[in-house]
């Protein structure tokens, strides 16, 4: 409601470190936002995020590490590093039935779009 009231949808943006359910994610996407998925997608019992990833299009997703927190498996419990974003891409690829490379390429395109970066 706040985003609607402030007309945030006019600008779009990123929902950082998303941890809500699919319904909430779809609401944000309908308002023009991209959903950013952190390392928690690699956690074994994270069905809520897995459902979000399963049902959203890759067109609506970004990947992140949220360094130094939310370290993905296999480094969970240690300090997070930017290079661990590959584990986020792998987890999303596994859920969606595509390669990590496909996820990385598409989410990189999405990041360029949302930040207005030209190729």
Secondary structure, 3 states (H helix, E strand, C coil): CHHHHCCHHHCCEEECCCCCCHHHHHHHHHCCEEEEECHHHHCCCCHHHHHHHHHCCHHHEEECCCCCCCCCCCCCCCCCCHHHHHHHHHHHHHHHCCCHHHHHHHHHHHHHHHHCCCC
